[in-house]
Amino acid sequence: MSVARRGVLLGAAAYVLWGLSALYWPLVEPTGPVEILALRVLWSPVAIGLLVLALGRRRKVAAILRRPRDVALLSVASVLTSVNWALFIWATMNGHVVDASLGYFITPLVSIAFGVALFRERLRPAQWAAIGLAAVTVVVLTIEYGGPPWIALGLAVTFGTYGLIKKRVAVGAVEGLMVETAVLFPFALAYTVVLQASGQATFGHVSAANTLLGVGSGFVMIVPMLLFSAAATKIPLSVTGMLQYIEPIVQFLVGLLVFREPMPATRWLAFAVLWAALALLAADGLRRRARESADRRVPPRSARSSRTAASAVRDQEETR
């Protein structure tokens, strides 16, 4: 299997698991979103640490720790992904799974906006049209909600920035996640100790099942993160953007079919406009990739001329 195909499969698996994770968090109640996030931060380094030991990657982790730039970038990535997951967990536990799916639908467009703002990339007409339609979506939902869709916008911005940082840090998936998950461990530990000492904690005090689900929170979130980190280094950012559609589709179906969240006509209209934007963006991306593939197959005029001249010389030599 080629590296690119392996990256696509890893990325697709990560996004499917992220989408299905919306089913997990309501099971952990009555534990609240912040306590769940703290448990995730506490148990994730344990899961990744065992993997680091099993794979013999301790030296690679130590090498990352000797590079201040990588540590700083991974620390920022850790904060971003924690904020993202806090929003996502809260949304799934409070009847906003469809809103969460909207955030991840918007994420590819946020990545394009970052390209313009940070790297001065020039957009094609189809990309401008897609961003314009996404803006219409936000306006429609703002009118319908009576305010901006903060959950969706927060998820899109935090995860889009996280993906951007991961592309700029040249470290292995396991080693990078080991550093990421360890950065916030002291803060999560302090919060958990205070919560336990004040008698406000639910972890370990409700039932054996609740305790096991709390421990599992670290492992549930680590598996797709590992898959995503492994995929991000093997496939182009454009392919990653296409795969991102998998997660919100799964989340949207979970919110609509499993949790039976309401979908008034205005919200259907907003989603229809957004899906039109994403379809336009996907079609433009496919056309561009097809054009690039065709250009690679057809040699430049100078190369064709050189080959023609060489063939003529060979024909003359054979004739002599």
DRENGU-615237 format. One record per residue (C-alpha): residue number from 1; residue in three letters; y, z, x. Coordinates in steps of 0.1 Angstrom, whole numbers. Layout:
! residues N
nudo, marlum, y, z, x
NUM, ALA, Y, Z, X
...
! end
This chain:
! residues 320
nudo, marlum, y, z, x
1, MET, 0, 0, 0
2, SER, 34, -10, 14
3, VAL, 60, 17, 21
4, ALA, 83, 3, -6
5, ARG, 56, 4, -33
6, ARG, 46, 39, -23
7, GLY, 83, 49, -26
8, VAL, 85, 34, -61
9, LEU, 54, 52, -73
10, LEU, 66, 85, -58
11, GLY, 100, 81, -74
12, ALA, 86, 72, -108
13, ALA, 62, 102, -107
14, ALA, 92, 125, -98
15, TYR, 113, 113, -127
16, VAL, 84, 116, -153
17, LEU, 78, 152, -142
18, TRP, 115, 160, -144
19, GLY, 116, 146, -179
20, LEU, 86, 166, -190
21, SER, 99, 198, -175
22, ALA, 121, 201, -206
23, LEU, 89, 214, -223
24, TYR, 84, 242, -198
25, TRP, 116, 263, -199
26, PRO, 115, 274, -236
27, LEU, 80, 288, -228
28, VAL, 96, 313, -204
29, GLU, 117, 330, -231
30, PRO, 129, 357, -235
31, THR, 138, 353, -198
32, GLY, 173, 338, -196
33, PRO, 185, 307, -177
34, VAL, 202, 325, -149
35, GLU, 172, 348, -143
36, ILE, 149, 317, -144
37, LEU, 171, 300, -118
38, ALA, 169, 331, -96
39, LEU, 131, 331, -99
40, ARG, 130, 294, -90
41, VAL, 151, 301, -59
42, LEU, 128, 330, -50
43, TRP, 95, 313, -54
44, SER, 104, 278, -42
45, PRO, 105, 288, -5
46, VAL, 71, 304, -9
47, ALA, 56, 272, -22
48, ILE, 73, 250, 4
49, GLY, 66, 275, 32
50, LEU, 29, 273, 24
51, LEU, 31, 236, 26
52, VAL, 50, 237, 59
53, LEU, 23, 259, 74
54, ALA, -5, 237, 60
55, LEU, 10, 205, 74
56, GLY, 21, 220, 107
57, ARG, 58, 212, 102
58, ARG, 73, 245, 116
59, ARG, 87, 228, 147
60, LYS, 104, 201, 126
61, VAL, 120, 228, 104
62, ALA, 132, 246, 135
63, ALA, 146, 213, 148
64, ILE, 167, 209, 116
65, LEU, 181, 244, 120
66, ARG, 194, 235, 154
67, ARG, 215, 207, 139
68, PRO, 246, 222, 122
69, ARG, 255, 190, 104
70, ASP, 221, 187, 87
71, VAL, 221, 224, 78
72, ALA, 256, 221, 63
73, LEU, 247, 190, 42
74, LEU, 214, 205, 30
75, SER, 232, 237, 21
76, VAL, 256, 217, -1
77, ALA, 226, 199, -16
78, SER, 210, 232, -23
79, VAL, 241, 244, -42
80, LEU, 244, 212, -61
81, THR, 207, 211, -72
82, SER, 209, 247, -82
83, VAL, 239, 241, -105
84, ASN, 222, 210, -118
85, TRP, 190, 229, -127
86, ALA, 210, 258, -142
87, LEU, 227, 234, -166
88, PHE, 194, 217, -173
89, ILE, 175, 249, -180
90, TRP, 203, 262, -202
91, ALA, 204, 229, -222
92, THR, 167, 228, -228
93, MET, 166, 265, -240
94, ASN, 196, 260, -263
95, GLY, 188, 228, -282
96, HIS, 206, 203, -260
97, VAL, 177, 183, -245
98, VAL, 193, 150, -259
99, ASP, 226, 159, -242
100, ALA, 207, 165, -210
101, SER, 191, 131, -213
102, LEU, 226, 116, -217
103, GLY, 236, 132, -184
104, TYR, 208, 115, -165
105, PHE, 215, 82, -183
106, ILE, 250, 84, -169
107, THR, 240, 93, -134
108, PRO, 234, 57, -121
109, LEU, 270, 48, -132
110, VAL, 283, 79, -114
111, SER, 266, 67, -83
112, ILE, 284, 33, -86
113, ALA, 317, 52, -91
114, PHE, 310, 71, -59
115, GLY, 305, 38, -41
116, VAL, 339, 26, -52
117, ALA, 357, 59, -46
118, LEU, 341, 70, -13
119, PHE, 330, 37, 4
120, ARG, 355, 13, -11
121, GLU, 327, -9, -25
122, ARG, 337, -39, -45
123, LEU, 321, -41, -80
124, ARG, 308, -72, -97
125, PRO, 321, -80, -132
126, ALA, 289, -67, -148
127, GLN, 293, -34, -130
128, TRP, 329, -30, -142
129, ALA, 317, -38, -178
130, ALA, 290, -12, -176
131, ILE, 314, 15, -164
132, GLY, 338, 5, -192
133, LEU, 310, 8, -218
134, ALA, 300, 42, -203
135, ALA, 337, 53, -207
136, VAL, 335, 42, -244
137, THR, 304, 64, -248
138, VAL, 322, 94, -234
139, VAL, 351, 88, -257
140, VAL, 329, 85, -288
141, LEU, 310, 116, -280
142, THR, 342, 135, -272
143, ILE, 354, 127, -307
144, GLU, 320, 136, -322
145, TYR, 317, 169, -304
146, GLY, 354, 178, -306
147, GLY, 355, 179, -268
148, PRO, 341, 162, -237
149, PRO, 303, 162, -233
150, TRP, 304, 188, -205
151, ILE, 266, 192, -202
152, ALA, 260, 155, -197
153, LEU, 290, 151, -173
154, GLY, 280, 181, -153
155, LEU, 244, 170, -149
156, ALA, 255, 135, -139
157, VAL, 280, 145, -113
158, THR, 259, 172, -96
159, PHE, 227, 151, -94
160, GLY, 246, 119, -84
161, THR, 262, 139, -55
162, TYR, 229, 154, -46
163, GLY, 212, 120, -43
164, LEU, 241, 108, -22
165, ILE, 238, 137, 3
166, LYS, 200, 133, 5
167, LYS, 205, 96, 16
168, ARG, 227, 108, 44
169, VAL, 204, 134, 58
170, ALA, 176, 119, 79
171, VAL, 150, 146, 76
172, GLY, 115, 147, 62
173, ALA, 109, 156, 26
174, VAL, 91, 189, 32
175, GLU, 112, 201, 61
176, GLY, 145, 193, 42
177, LEU, 134, 211, 11
178, MET, 123, 241, 32
179, VAL, 159, 245, 44
180, GLU, 174, 237, 10
181, THR, 153, 263, -8
182, ALA, 158, 290, 19
183, VAL, 196, 287, 19
184, LEU, 201, 305, -15
185, PHE, 171, 328, -11
186, PRO, 192, 359, 0
187, PHE, 216, 355, -30
188, ALA, 187, 351, -55
189, LEU, 169, 381, -40
190, ALA, 201, 403, -43
191, TYR, 207, 392, -79
192, THR, 170, 399, -88
193, VAL, 171, 434, -72
194, VAL, 203, 443, -91
195, LEU, 189, 429, -124
196, GLN, 157, 450, -119
197, ALA, 176, 481, -109
198, SER, 199, 479, -139
199, GLY, 169, 475, -163
200, GLN, 181, 441, -176
201, ALA, 153, 420, -160
202, THR, 126, 405, -181
203, PHE, 104, 393, -152
204, GLY, 74, 416, -149
205, HIS, 83, 436, -180
206, VAL, 74, 413, -210
207, SER, 38, 401, -206
208, ALA, 14, 388, -180
209, ALA, 20, 353, -193
210, ASN, 57, 356, -190
211, THR, 54, 368, -155
212, LEU, 31, 339, -145
213, LEU, 55, 314, -161
214, GLY, 83, 329, -141
215, VAL, 64, 325, -109
216, GLY, 55, 290, -119
217, SER, 92, 281, -123
218, GLY, 94, 276, -85
219, PHE, 63, 254, -83
220, VAL, 72, 233, -114
221, MET, 106, 224, -100
222, ILE, 94, 218, -64
223, VAL, 67, 192, -71
224, PRO, 92, 166, -85
225, MET, 118, 175, -58
226, LEU, 92, 168, -31
227, LEU, 83, 135, -47
228, PHE, 119, 125, -50
229, SER, 128, 135, -14
230, ALA, 98, 115, -2
231, ALA, 108, 85, -23
232, ALA, 145, 85, -13
233, THR, 137, 77, 23
234, LYS, 114, 48, 15
235, ILE, 133, 27, -11
236, PRO, 169, 14, -14
237, LEU, 195, 33, -34
238, SER, 196, 4, -59
239, VAL, 159, 9, -67
240, THR, 164, 46, -69
241, GLY, 191, 39, -95
242, MET, 167, 18, -116
243, LEU, 140, 45, -115
244, GLN, 165, 71, -127
245, TYR, 162, 57, -162
246, ILE, 127, 71, -165
247, GLU, 137, 107, -166
248, PRO, 163, 105, -194
249, ILE, 140, 83, -215
250, VAL, 113, 110, -213
251, GLN, 139, 137, -220
252, PHE, 154, 118, -250
253, LEU, 119, 114, -266
254, VAL, 111, 150, -260
255, GLY, 144, 162, -276
256, LEU, 140, 137, -305
257, LEU, 103, 140, -313
258, VAL, 93, 174, -300
259, PHE, 123, 196, -305
260, ARG, 136, 176, -335
261, GLU, 173, 177, -323
262, PRO, 198, 162, -348
263, MET, 210, 127, -341
264, PRO, 240, 119, -364
265, ALA, 251, 83, -367
266, THR, 280, 87, -342
267, ARG, 257, 100, -316
268, TRP, 233, 70, -321
269, LEU, 263, 47, -318
270, ALA, 273, 64, -285
271, PHE, 238, 61, -271
272, ALA, 236, 24, -282
273, VAL, 268, 16, -263
274, LEU, 254, 34, -232
275, TRP, 221, 17, -234
276, ALA, 239, -17, -236
277, ALA, 258, -7, -204
278, LEU, 226, 2, -186
279, ALA, 209, -30, -198
280, LEU, 238, -50, -185
281, LEU, 237, -31, -152
282, ALA, 199, -36, -148
283, ALA, 201, -73, -156
284, ASP, 229, -77, -130
285, GLY, 208, -59, -104
286, LEU, 177, -80, -111
287, ARG, 197, -112, -108
288, ARG, 213, -101, -75
289, ARG, 179, -91, -61
290, ALA, 164, -125, -72
291, ARG, 193, -143, -55
292, GLU, 189, -123, -23
293, SER, 151, -130, -23
294, ALA, 158, -167, -27
295, ASP, 184, -167, 1
296, ARG, 158, -151, 24
297, ARG, 132, -177, 16
298, VAL, 156, -206, 22
299, PRO, 168, -209, 58
300, PRO, 204, -215, 67
301, ARG, 215, -251, 71
302, SER, 218, -248, 108
303, ALA, 183, -235, 111
304, ARG, 169, -263, 89
305, SER, 188, -288, 111
306, SER, 173, -273, 142
307, ARG, 138, -275, 128
308, THR, 144, -311, 117
309, ALA, 156, -320, 152
310, ALA, 127, -303, 168
311, SER, 103, -321, 145
312, ALA, 119, -355, 155
313, VAL, 115, -347, 192
314, ARG, 78, -338, 187
315, ASP, 73, -371, 168
316, GLN, 89, -391, 195
317, GLU, 68, -374, 222
318, GLU, 36, -380, 202
319, THR, 46, -417, 198
320, ARG, 51, -421, 236
! end
